[in-house]
Amino acid sequence: MGGLAAPLPKVVEQLRTTFDSGRTTAAAWRHQQLAQLSRLLSENEKQIAAALATDLGRPAADAWLADIGAVQVEIKTARRNLGKWMSDSRVRLPLAQFPGVGKIHPEPLGVALIIGPWNYPFFLTLGPLVGAIAAGNCAVIKPSEYAPASSALLARLVPRYLDQNAICVVEGAVRETAALIDQRVDHIFFTGSPAVGKRIMAAAAPHLTPVTLELGGKSPVIVTDDADIEVAARRIIWAKLMNSGQTCITADYVLVSKTVAPALIDKMIATLAQFRPDASTGLPILDGRQLDRVAALLENPGGTVVCGGSIDETAGTIEPTIIVNPHLDSPVMQEEIFGPVLPVIQVDDLDEAIKFVRDREKPLAVYLFSASKQSASRVVSETSSGGVVINHIGLHCMAPNLPFGGVGNSGMGAYHGRWGFETFSHRKSVVSTKTRPDLPILYPPVTALKQRILRLFF
């Protein structure tokens, strides 16, 4: 069931039939499907890179790192730990339930719907699929229509490598997504913008379908006056250039101490020149719609454009741009940028930076460059975000032993590693006890003596 011609209700019905057969709950099936997914990636690296180049203009090295290698790490982690994750875990019961035994039994949810985004169409679609397979679910993958070459490749490859009756790809747009949600799937995993996430959640509500929303927001970078400015500049620019800034966890803006702001700005401009020595064009943007959106953010932002700013509508590119002290009420400081534009706001100190972050929606990540452990502790404890990285950008997303997800406006739920397994699992409580002794203390008639004895146990 790759490029599907069957009606969507039939597609989901087939997946349910497969799930009800019990085949996907076997450890052997899960291991085999994960191994096949790894083969899909390794044997088709060139095709995947070509699709990403077509859709996003992404270099092959970045394609491997961000969309292939990242999923392979997830697969290795899941296969290595699957036996432990699947095992029941014993828990102690209250004395009043002696000689009962309690355990937590993880069971798959059923049929999962994974709605992928266009910016990392393999990593952010197949990454959640690792968790769904590891947990023993069937899954329907809905790739983004805005990355058509990647979507078409997934539709061709998935049925070649994976169990066609348990995992399938449905291509399409809003109509197909809505139709899939209407089939009362057992879990929806969506990666995208907060605006679309709200619509997904509303569509899931009539069926009470649980959702995991991996969204975005404006992730800040705080640079204190004791930071290593050269390293900070290099890592901020490296992250901002990745996929032309079209990354949910990239640096959206910088809050830098006034005492080191000139040095940081100079280093970032120099780093751009170093990283792009032969650059004669801007960075590619997905399509005209996204180009117009990012271009609109550069209209009268206030502040000073110290680097870049050029837009080539014919080529569909935008030059990496740094804006110092734009107006805080301008669109570039109100909307998630999702492009190669970096506002830099000068602040007096860490107190002002923390307040700035706290006064806004909770971001997907907060980044801090500082030599101070105290500053790091304050940022972790005094700001709320999906994750925090100290002295780098985005590393938490590539660590399978850490949960990855948002909070508040940046999303709900988490995945990667064990957290992906648990997202697609139900933790069923199981209590087993003996029929004898069957003490009359719990049964009517209620007496004062029985109540006194029961209170001793509770």
C-alpha positions in Angstrom: 0.0 0.0 0.0 2.5 2.6 -1.1 1.1 5.0 -3.7 -2.5 4.3 -2.6 -5.5 4.1 -4.8 -7.7 2.4 -2.2 -10.2 4.6 -0.3 -8.7 5.8 2.9 -11.3 4.0 5.1 -10.2 0.7 3.5 -6.6 1.6 4.1 -7.1 2.1 7.8 -9.4 -0.9 8.0 -6.6 -3.1 6.5 -4.1 -1.7 9.1 -6.6 -2.5 11.9 -7.1 -6.0 10.6 -3.3 -6.5 10.7 -3.0 -5.1 14.2 -5.9 -7.2 15.5 -4.1 -10.3 14.2 -1.4 -9.7 16.8 1.4 -9.9 14.4 2.9 -6.5 15.2 3.1 -7.2 18.9 5.8 -9.9 18.5 9.4 -8.8 19.3 10.6 -10.5 16.2 8.3 -8.5 13.9 9.4 -5.2 15.6 13.1 -6.1 15.2 12.7 -7.1 11.6 10.8 -4.0 10.6 13.4 -1.8 12.3 16.2 -3.6 10.5 14.3 -3.1 7.2 13.9 0.6 7.9 17.6 0.8 8.5 18.2 -0.9 5.1 15.8 1.5 3.4 18.0 4.4 4.5 21.4 2.9 3.9 20.5 1.4 0.5 18.8 4.5 -0.9 21.1 7.3 0.4 21.7 8.7 -3.0 18.0 8.8 -3.9 17.1 10.4 -0.6 19.8 13.0 -1.0 18.6 13.7 -4.6 15.0 14.1 -3.3 16.1 16.5 -0.6 18.2 18.5 -3.1 15.1 18.8 -5.4 12.7 19.8 -2.6 15.0 21.9 -0.5 18.3 22.5 -2.3 20.0 20.6 0.6 23.6 19.5 0.1 24.2 15.8 0.3 26.4 16.0 3.4 23.6 17.8 5.3 21.1 15.3 3.9 23.0 12.4 5.4 23.5 14.1 8.8 20.0 15.5 9.3 17.7 13.1 7.6 19.6 9.7 7.4 22.1 9.5 10.1 19.7 10.9 12.7 17.1 8.2 12.0 19.8 5.5 12.0 20.8 6.5 15.5 17.2 6.2 16.6 16.9 2.7 15.0 20.1 1.5 16.7 18.9 2.7 20.1 15.5 1.1 19.7 16.8 -2.3 18.6 19.4 -2.3 21.4 16.8 -1.6 24.1 13.7 -3.1 22.7 13.7 -6.2 25.0 13.9 -4.0 28.1 11.3 -1.5 26.9 8.8 -4.3 26.1 9.2 -6.1 29.4 6.6 -5.7 32.2 7.9 -3.8 35.2 6.9 -5.0 38.7 5.6 -2.4 41.3 4.9 -2.7 45.0 1.2 -2.8 46.0 -0.2 -1.4 49.3 -0.1 -3.8 52.2 -3.9 -4.0 52.1 -3.7 -5.8 48.8 -1.3 -8.5 50.0 -0.6 -11.1 48.5 -1.4 -9.3 45.3 1.3 -8.5 42.6 1.3 -5.4 40.5 3.0 -4.8 37.2 2.9 -2.3 34.3 2.4 -3.9 30.9 3.3 -1.7 27.9 0.9 -2.4 25.0 0.7 -0.8 21.5 -2.0 1.7 20.9 -3.1 0.3 17.5 -3.0 2.4 14.3 -0.9 5.5 14.5 -1.0 8.4 12.1 2.3 10.2 11.5 1.9 13.6 9.8 5.4 14.7 8.6 6.7 18.2 7.8 8.5 19.5 4.7 11.7 20.8 6.3 13.2 17.4 7.3 10.8 15.1 5.5 12.7 11.9 6.3 14.0 12.5 9.8 10.8 14.0 11.2 8.6 11.4 9.5 10.7 8.2 9.9 12.0 9.2 13.4 8.5 9.0 14.9 7.9 5.8 12.9 10.8 4.2 14.8 8.9 4.7 18.1 5.6 3.5 16.6 7.2 0.3 15.2 9.2 -0.4 18.4 5.9 -0.1 20.4 4.2 -2.7 18.1 1.8 -0.4 16.2 0.6 -0.3 12.7 1.1 3.1 11.1 0.0 5.3 8.2 2.5 7.9 7.2 1.3 11.2 5.7 4.3 13.0 4.2 4.2 16.8 3.5 2.9 17.7 0.1 5.3 20.7 0.2 8.2 18.3 -0.3 6.8 16.3 -3.2 10.0 14.5 -4.3 10.6 13.2 -0.8 6.9 12.3 -0.4 6.9 10.3 -3.6 10.2 8.6 -2.7 8.7 7.5 0.7 5.6 6.2 -1.1 7.8 4.1 -3.3 10.3 2.8 -0.8 8.2 2.1 2.3 6.2 -0.7 0.7 9.4 -2.2 -0.8 11.0 -2.6 2.6 8.3 -2.6 5.3 5.3 -4.8 6.0 2.8 -3.5 3.5 -0.2 -4.6 5.6 1.0 -2.8 8.7 2.8 0.3 7.5 1.7 2.5 4.5 2.2 5.9 3.0 -0.7 8.1 2.0 0.2 11.1 -0.1 -1.9 14.2 -0.4 -2.8 17.4 1.3 -5.3 18.8 3.7 -8.2 16.7 2.4 -6.3 13.4 2.8 -5.1 14.4 6.3 -8.6 15.3 7.4 -9.9 12.0 6.0 -7.3 10.0 7.9 -8.1 11.7 11.2 -11.8 11.0 10.6 -10.9 7.2 10.6 -10.5 7.4 14.4 -6.9 6.3 14.4 -5.4 5.5 17.8 -2.7 8.2 18.0 -1.8 11.2 15.9 1.8 12.4 15.7 2.1 15.8 14.0 5.2 17.9 13.4 4.7 21.5 12.1 3.6 24.9 13.1 1.6 25.9 16.2 -1.2 27.2 13.9 -1.7 23.9 12.1 -1.1 22.0 15.3 -4.2 23.7 16.8 -6.2 22.6 13.8 -5.0 19.0 14.1 -5.9 18.9 17.8 -9.4 20.3 17.0 -9.9 17.7 14.4 -8.8 14.9 16.8 -11.1 16.2 19.6 -14.4 14.7 18.4 -12.9 11.2 18.5 -10.8 11.9 21.6 -7.8 10.8 19.7 -4.6 11.5 21.6 -2.1 13.7 19.9 1.6 14.5 20.1 2.4 17.9 18.7 6.0 18.8 17.8 5.7 22.4 17.0 8.1 25.4 17.0 8.3 28.9 18.1 11.0 31.5 18.6 13.9 29.8 20.2 16.3 32.3 21.8 20.1 32.3 22.2 21.4 34.0 25.2 25.1 35.1 25.1 26.5 36.5 28.3 29.6 38.7 28.7 31.7 35.7 29.8 30.9 33.5 26.8 33.5 32.3 24.3 32.5 34.7 21.6 34.3 33.0 18.8 32.8 29.6 19.5 29.3 31.1 20.1 29.4 32.9 16.7 30.6 29.8 14.9 27.9 27.5 16.4 25.1 30.0 16.0 25.8 30.6 12.3 26.4 26.9 11.7 22.9 26.1 13.0 21.3 29.1 11.3 22.7 28.0 7.9 21.5 24.4 8.2 18.5 24.0 5.8 18.5 27.8 5.2 17.3 28.4 8.7 14.2 26.3 8.0 14.6 24.3 11.2 12.2 24.3 14.2 15.1 24.2 16.8 17.4 26.7 15.2 18.3 30.0 16.7 15.4 32.4 16.0 17.0 35.4 17.7 20.0 36.3 19.9 20.0 38.1 23.2 23.5 39.3 23.9 25.1 41.3 26.6 25.8 44.9 25.4 29.5 44.6 26.5 30.2 41.8 24.0 27.6 42.5 21.3 29.9 44.3 18.9 32.4 41.4 19.1 29.7 38.8 18.6 28.2 40.6 15.6 31.6 41.0 14.0 32.5 37.3 14.6 29.1 36.2 13.1 29.7 38.3 10.0 33.2 36.9 9.6 31.9 33.3 10.2 29.4 33.7 7.4 32.1 34.7 5.0 34.3 31.8 6.2 31.5 29.3 5.9 30.4 30.6 2.4 33.7 31.8 0.8 32.4 31.3 -2.8 28.8 32.4 -2.1 27.4 34.3 -5.1 23.7 33.6 -4.2 21.5 33.5 -1.2 20.2 30.4 0.5 17.3 28.4 -1.1 13.9 28.8 0.3 11.3 26.0 -0.1 8.9 27.8 -2.5 7.5 31.2 -3.4 5.0 31.1 -0.6 7.7 30.7 2.0 10.0 33.2 0.2 7.3 35.9 0.3 6.6 35.1 4.0 10.3 35.5 5.0 10.7 38.5 2.7 7.8 40.2 4.4 9.6 39.9 7.8 12.4 42.0 6.3 10.1 44.9 5.4 10.7 47.7 7.9 11.9 45.6 10.8 13.6 48.6 12.4 17.1 48.3 13.8 20.1 48.0 11.5 20.8 45.3 8.8 24.5 44.7 9.3 24.8 41.7 6.9 22.8 40.4 3.9 19.2 41.3 3.3 19.1 40.6 -0.5 16.2 38.6 -1.9 16.3 36.9 -5.3 12.7 36.1 -6.2 13.7 34.5 -9.5 16.2 32.1 -7.9 14.0 31.7 -4.8 16.9 32.6 -2.4 17.5 34.9 0.5 20.9 36.1 1.6 21.8 35.3 5.2 20.8 38.4 7.1 21.7 39.8 10.6 19.5 42.6 12.0 20.7 44.4 15.1 18.0 45.7 17.5 14.9 45.4 15.3 11.7 46.8 16.7 10.3 44.3 19.3 6.8 44.7 17.9 7.9 44.1 14.3 6.9 40.8 12.6 10.5 39.6 12.6 10.3 39.6 16.4 6.7 38.4 16.7 6.6 35.5 14.2 8.8 32.4 13.9 11.3 33.3 11.2 12.0 29.9 9.7 14.6 31.3 7.3 18.1 32.7 7.2 17.4 35.8 9.1 18.8 36.4 12.6 17.8 39.3 14.8 20.3 40.3 17.5 18.9 42.1 20.6 21.3 43.8 23.0 20.5 43.4 26.7 22.0 44.7 29.9 22.5 41.4 31.6 21.2 37.9 32.2 18.3 39.2 34.3 17.0 41.1 31.3 17.5 38.2 28.9 15.6 35.8 31.2 12.7 38.3 31.6 12.6 38.7 27.8 12.2 35.0 27.3 9.7 34.6 30.1 7.5 37.4 28.8 6.9 35.4 25.5 5.5 32.1 24.5 7.4 29.0 25.7 9.9 28.1 22.9 11.0 24.7 21.7 14.5 25.4 22.9 16.6 27.9 24.9 20.3 28.2 24.2 22.9 29.7 26.4 26.5 30.6 25.7 28.3 31.2 29.0 31.2 30.1 31.0 29.2 30.4 34.2 27.6 27.3 35.8 25.4 29.6 37.8 24.1 31.3 34.7 23.4 27.9 33.2 21.5 26.8 36.3 19.5 30.0 36.3 18.5 29.6 32.6 17.4 26.0 33.2 15.4 26.8 36.3 14.0 30.2 35.4 12.9 29.7 31.8 10.4 27.2 30.4 11.1 25.5 27.1 11.1 22.1 25.4 14.8 21.8 26.0 18.0 23.7 27.0 21.4 23.4 25.4 24.4 25.1 27.0 27.2 26.3 24.7 25.8 24.8 21.5 22.7 24.7 19.3 20.3 21.9 18.7 22.3 19.0 20.2 19.4 17.7 22.3 17.5 16.8 19.2 20.3 14.4 18.2 20.5 12.6 21.5 18.2 9.5 21.5 18.4 9.0 25.3 16.9 12.4 25.9 13.1 13.2 25.4 12.5 15.7 22.6 9.4 17.8 22.6 7.9 21.1 23.3 5.9 22.7 26.1 3.0 25.2 25.9 2.9 26.9 22.5 5.9 24.8 21.2 4.1 21.5 21.6 3.0 18.6 23.8 4.4 15.2 24.3 7.9 13.9 23.5 9.7 11.2 21.6 13.2 9.8 20.7 14.5 6.6 22.3 12.4 5.2 25.1 10.2 8.3 25.0 9.2 7.5 21.4 8.3 3.9 22.5 6.2 5.2 25.4 4.5 7.8 23.3 3.1 5.1 21.1 2.3 2.7 24.0 -0.3 2.4 26.7 1.0 1.6 30.1 -1.6 -0.9 31.3 -1.9 -1.5 35.1 -2.2 -5.1 36.0 -3.0 -6.6 39.5 -3.1 -10.3 40.1 -3.9 -11.8 43.4 -5.0 -15.2 44.9 -8.5 -16.4 45.7 -7.4 -17.5 49.2 -7.3 -16.2 51.8 -10.5 -14.2 51.2 -10.8 -12.1 54.3 -14.3 -10.8 55.1 -12.9 -7.4 56.2 -13.7 -5.8 52.9 -17.2 -7.1 52.6 -20.5 -6.0 54.2 -21.8 -5.6 56.7 -19.6 -2.8 57.7 -18.7 -2.8 61.4 -16.7 -0.5 63.6 -14.1 -3.2 64.2 -13.6 -3.7 60.4 -13.2 0.0 59.9 -10.6 0.3 62.6 -8.6 -2.6 61.1 -8.8 -1.2 57.6 -7.5 2.2 58.8 -4.4 0.4 60.1 -3.6 -0.8 56.6 -4.3 2.5 54.9 
